[in-house]
Amino acid sequence: DEPTATSPSVVAPEGTVIVAARPDAGVVTDPALRMAIEASGLPWCVRHEASGVELLLVPAGRFLRGASTDDPEATADERPQHAVDVKVPFYLGRHEVTQAQWARVMGDSPSFFAAAEGDPPQPVEQVPFFRAQEFARRAGLILPTESMWEYACGFGHAGPRHGALDEVAWHRGNARGRPHPVGEKLASPLGMHDMLGNVWEWTSSGFAADEYERYSSPIDARGRVRGAPKVVLRGGSWFDPPKRARATARYATEREFSAGHVGLRVALEVR
């Protein structure tokens, strides 16, 4: 039963068009994940009209945020694990925001590793937090909280990665000193590419090293630390060692920070 571009039972969120109403079994291979997506009553894959970003549905649920006790690469700020509620579904970019999508919305090209005409889609990089926020605002999208990001990244698999390191991520050991076109590595169970490696991705969450110690009951994934001087990046990058390319890894940095290994992935809230 192949997915279709239109369906009488689902309606595209405002500002989007339906690419596929139902999940493609060749992408979302787990039947349980396909059932969870279809149970939402929302289309699986949509294209955001203002930005051109393709978005995939992340169904609601509950997950354990943070690293397990048997993860030897985890750091103290990733523990203890605690329950987080994703109370409503949301959409997340299938890929990192590309240079072409950035130019479409922002009208400029900040990337150090600028793509030439005709090149495969390259991730935008050298983007500080405030400009990432501005892109999302202008497009009518948001930056995900780090809880939303981690939930989507870890959905449907156990452990810190959804496959063998070199199959899922561009990192310091295999990237040959630069970012790569989006979508070349193995997709996550939900169908997102490059959640791990390639470029770091800004979240909307402020950083607190002891944040995870505060929670003994489930929290809302949309909540975030406010007033923190640093913001959380997620996913690791081509510049970083493999230990950064993990679903639970957190990296705190100043809002003004920009580099050739820092980009973004955007989300769309369902209202």
SVG drawing of the C-alpha trace seen along z (x, -y; Angstrom):
<svg xmlns="http://www.w3.org/2000/svg" viewBox="-11 -39 52 43">
<polyline fill="none" stroke="black" stroke-width="0.4" points="0.0,0.0 2.1,-2.9 2.0,-6.4 0.2,-9.0 0.6,-12.7 -3.0,-13.4 -5.5,-11.8 -9.0,-12.7 -8.2,-11.7 -5.3,-14.1 -4.8,-17.8 -1.5,-19.6 -0.5,-22.0 -0.9,-25.6 1.9,-26.8 2.8,-23.3 1.9,-21.0 1.7,-17.2 4.5,-15.2 3.4,-11.8 0.3,-11.3 1.5,-8.0 5.0,-6.8 7.0,-5.1 7.8,-1.5 11.2,-1.8 12.1,-4.7 10.2,-4.0 10.9,-0.3 9.5,0.5 5.7,1.3 5.2,0.0 6.6,-3.4 4.5,-3.6 1.4,-2.8 2.3,-5.5 2.7,-8.1 -0.6,-7.1 -2.4,-7.1 -1.7,-10.8 -4.1,-11.6 -1.4,-13.9 0.5,-13.6 3.9,-12.0 5.9,-14.2 5.2,-17.8 7.1,-20.6 7.2,-24.0 6.2,-26.5 8.1,-29.6 11.5,-27.9 11.3,-24.8 12.2,-22.6 10.9,-19.1 9.6,-18.0 8.7,-14.6 6.2,-13.9 7.4,-13.0 4.5,-11.4 3.7,-12.2 5.0,-9.9 7.2,-9.7 11.0,-8.9 13.9,-8.8 16.1,-11.8 19.8,-11.4 22.4,-8.8 22.2,-5.3 24.5,-4.3 26.3,-1.9 27.3,-4.5 31.1,-5.0 31.2,-8.1 28.6,-10.1 29.4,-13.0 27.9,-14.1 25.6,-16.7 23.8,-13.9 22.7,-12.1 20.6,-11.0 18.1,-9.7 14.6,-11.0 11.2,-10.8 10.1,-13.6 6.6,-13.9 6.1,-14.9 2.5,-15.9 1.7,-16.8 3.2,-15.7 5.6,-18.0 7.5,-18.1 11.2,-18.2 13.4,-18.8 14.3,-15.8 17.7,-17.4 19.8,-20.1 18.8,-23.5 20.7,-23.9 22.5,-26.9 19.8,-27.3 17.0,-27.2 18.8,-29.8 19.3,-32.1 15.7,-31.7 14.6,-33.0 17.5,-35.3 18.8,-36.5 22.5,-36.0 25.1,-33.2 27.1,-33.0 28.7,-29.6 32.5,-29.2 32.1,-26.0 30.0,-27.7 28.4,-25.4 29.0,-26.1 26.1,-26.2 25.0,-22.7 26.5,-21.1 24.4,-18.7 22.5,-20.5 25.1,-21.5 24.2,-22.4 24.3,-26.1 27.0,-26.7 28.8,-29.6 25.4,-30.6 25.2,-32.1 22.2,-31.4 20.5,-34.8 20.6,-34.3 19.3,-30.8 16.4,-32.1 15.8,-34.8 15.7,-32.2 13.1,-30.2 11.1,-33.3 11.0,-34.6 10.1,-31.2 7.3,-30.6 9.2,-27.7 11.0,-27.2 14.2,-25.8 13.5,-22.6 14.1,-22.4 16.9,-20.0 14.3,-17.6 12.4,-17.6 15.6,-17.1 16.8,-14.2 13.4,-12.5 13.4,-12.7 17.0,-11.6 16.5,-8.6 13.0,-7.5 12.8,-3.9 16.3,-2.7 18.2,-1.8 21.6,-3.3 23.3,-6.5 23.3,-6.0 20.9,-4.4 23.6,-2.5 27.3,-2.0 29.2,-5.3 30.5,-5.7 27.2,-4.7 25.2,-7.4 27.6,-10.3 30.2,-12.5 32.8,-13.1 36.4,-14.0 37.6,-10.5 35.8,-10.2 34.8,-13.7 38.1,-14.7 38.0,-18.2 34.7,-19.5 30.9,-19.2 29.2,-17.0 26.0,-17.2 22.9,-16.5 21.3,-13.1 24.3,-10.9 24.3,-9.0 21.8,-6.4 18.5,-7.9 17.2,-7.5 14.2,-5.3 11.9,-8.3 13.6,-9.2 15.8,-12.1 19.4,-12.3 22.5,-13.8 21.0,-14.1 24.4,-12.9 27.5,-14.6 28.0,-16.9 27.1,-20.2 26.0,-21.0 22.4,-22.0 21.2,-24.9 18.3,-24.3 16.2,-26.9 17.3,-25.6 19.6,-27.4 22.2,-25.2 22.4,-24.2 25.0,-21.5 22.9,-20.2 19.5,-20.5 18.9,-16.7 19.3,-16.3 16.3,-18.5 13.6,-16.2 12.0,-13.2 8.7,-13.3 8.0,-13.6 8.6,-17.1 7.2,-18.7 9.6,-18.4 8.7,-22.0 10.1,-23.4 13.6,-24.9 16.0,-26.7 15.5,-30.4 18.1,-33.1 21.1,-30.8 24.2,-32.5 24.8,-29.6 22.7,-27.7 22.7,-23.9 23.9,-22.6 23.1,-19.0 24.3,-16.2 28.1,-16.7 29.8,-17.7 32.4,-16.8 35.0,-18.7 34.3,-16.8 35.4,-13.4 32.9,-10.5 31.8,-10.8 30.0,-14.0 27.9,-12.2 25.5,-10.7 21.8,-11.2 22.3,-12.4 25.4,-14.5 25.0,-18.1 27.3,-21.0 27.0,-24.4 28.2,-27.6 27.7,-31.3 24.9,-32.7 27.4,-34.6 29.4,-31.5 29.6,-30.7 31.9,-28.4 32.0,-26.2 30.7,-23.3 27.6,-25.0 24.2,-25.0 20.6,-24.3 17.6,-22.0 14.1,-23.5 10.8,-22.3 7.1,-23.0 4.7,-22.9 1.3,-21.3 -1.5,-23.6"/>
</svg>
